[in-house]
Amino acid sequence: MAQHRRSFSFRNLSFAAYVVVCLVGLVWPGYAWWGARFEPVVLGIPFSLTWVIGWVALTFLALLAYDLTRPRERE
């Protein structure tokens, strides 16, 4: 039987670290400490909504970078 070894590359570990940081930023304690306020107003929206929108935008960029750095198969 062939053993399947999983390779934990820098790419995978850094994305996993980002997921943990994102989780802390969007739930307790990160949101409670930094994001749960109404002031200042950013572009007419409360800071708490801007906080969540910012994390969604950062997650999009992180997923884009994760996809663009994947190893391509040769044809």
C-alpha positions in Angstrom: 0.0 0.0 0.0 1.2 3.4 -0.8 1.2 6.0 1.9 -0.2 9.4 1.2 1.9 12.1 2.8 0.5 15.5 3.2 2.8 18.4 2.5 2.3 21.4 4.7 3.8 24.1 2.5 4.4 27.7 3.5 1.4 28.6 1.2 -1.0 26.4 3.1 0.3 27.3 6.6 0.2 31.1 5.9 -3.4 30.8 4.6 -4.4 28.8 7.7 -2.8 31.5 9.9 -4.8 34.1 8.0 -8.0 32.1 8.5 -7.4 32.1 12.3 -6.6 35.8 12.3 -9.8 36.5 10.3 -11.8 34.4 12.7 -10.5 36.3 15.7 -11.2 39.6 14.0 -14.8 38.8 13.2 -15.9 37.0 16.4 -15.0 37.5 20.1 -12.5 38.8 21.2 -11.4 40.8 18.1 -14.8 42.2 17.1 -15.7 43.0 20.7 -12.4 44.8 21.3 -11.9 46.6 18.1 -14.9 46.5 15.8 -18.0 47.0 17.9 -18.3 50.7 17.9 -20.4 53.2 15.9 -17.9 56.0 15.8 -16.0 57.0 13.7 -18.3 57.0 10.6 -16.4 55.8 7.5 -18.0 57.0 4.2 -21.3 57.3 5.9 -21.4 53.8 7.4 -20.8 53.0 11.1 -17.4 51.6 11.9 -18.8 48.2 13.0 -20.1 47.6 9.4 -16.9 49.0 7.9 -15.0 46.5 10.1 -16.9 43.5 8.6 -16.7 44.8 5.0 -13.0 45.3 5.4 -12.5 41.7 6.5 -14.7 40.4 3.6 -12.5 42.4 1.2 -9.3 41.1 2.8 -10.6 37.6 2.6 -11.3 38.0 -1.1 -7.7 39.2 -1.6 -6.3 36.4 0.5 -8.2 33.8 -1.5 -7.1 35.4 -4.8 -3.5 35.3 -3.7 -3.9 31.7 -2.5 -5.3 30.7 -5.9 -2.7 32.6 -7.9 0.2 31.0 -6.0 -0.9 27.4 -6.5 1.4 25.1 -8.4 0.2 24.6 -12.0 0.1 21.3 -13.6 2.2 20.9 -16.7 0.5 19.6 -19.8 
